[in-house]
Amino acid sequence: MDIPTFLNGLSIQEFVEQCREPRKWLIQDMVAERTTTMIYGDTGIGKSTLVAQLLAQTSCGGTLFGNFEIPKPLTSVYFSFERPLDELGERLYHMKRVIPIAWNNLYLSDRFIGVDLLQEQHVRFFLESIRLIGKPIHIVYLDPIYASIRGGLSRDEAATAFTRVTAQITKRFGASVIWLHHTVKNPFEIIEGRKVRKNKQYYGGMWLEAHVNGSFIIEPTDNGTLWKSEKDSYRSLVNSISLVYDPSTYLSSILKSPWSGQKMERFIEFFNSCLESSKVFTIRDLIAQVNMTDRYARELLNNPIVKDSSLVDFSEIIGKWTPIKRLSKDTIYGV
């Protein structure tokens, strides 16, 4: 090991000037340059598929989940410490039909299954494998982190040793690091008769939390996943992300509300004009005026709360109207 040098005087001033600008985003509002982010959740909620999407969409730039800007194509290194790459390959196969994956920006390896980053020899071998890639690296994925340490991360010694390796990745290669982690076997506890999630839901809690710049817990929903920010050192991460999963493409995306701007105005104006003129209307009238699908119009009339990220409630408007005559393929509504 080389004898370390110190910043002093002019070198400190120059360094401080370099830190004047905020860190650039690799993934807008989610991952910044030279940071460590932990993503964790229960087993079986789709973390592996979400990671495949991260790899695919960051490789070519554009947006992640249809919302978060990726300013430039990113080079990523993915280490699988637990499973062969077959599952990841299967997911990427389906995703490539939709995403123009830049394969040259991806480096995937399952050769480190069985590695023990408590052993200095293994750490040197691991870091050397990254160096030999020989090009700038933006993100290194470690999946799952507990499998990189023999005996797991429940011991303080193991957790602190692991964070030292992560720090070396960022220091030596200038890369951000994304950890993939699981929750503990029972992430819930009973408080005042209610079942609630524990504060530290993963092994290595105190040491891992102290090291990361940001963390997200992923929870399952009826049609996808909900990401919630748990730590945000720079106070710049998105607070939560609600994703809808499409099994036909293996991709998740933010469900954006159709109830914004002109469409919402047309919807409200349509109902108010019918009410003021005591005019009845059919579902076809509604579709023509507001530009929505037949299925969506019928669902909305039956349940006037839009169940997407906006949770728009049209109960007061729609509640005044009831079906007064059913036709063969339509329904007439009146007050």
Buried (B, 14 or more C-beta within 10 A) or exposed (E): EEEEEEEEEEEEEEEEEEEEEEBEBBBBBBBBBBBBBBBBBBEEBBBBBBBBBBBBBBBBBBBBBBBBEBEEBBBBBBBBBBBEBEEBEBBBEBBEEBBEBBEEBBBBBBEBBEBBBBBEEBBEEBBEBBEEEEEEBBBBBBBBBBBBBEEBBBBEEBBBBBBEBBEBBBEEBEBBBBBBBBBBEEBEEEEEEEEEEBEBBBBBBEBBBEBBBBBBBBBBEEEBBBBBBBBBEEEBBBEEBBBBBEEEBBBBBBBEBBBEEEBBEBBBEBBEEBEEEEEBBBBBBBBEBBEBEEEBBBBBBEEBEBEBBBEBEBEEBBEEBEEEEEEEEBBBBBE
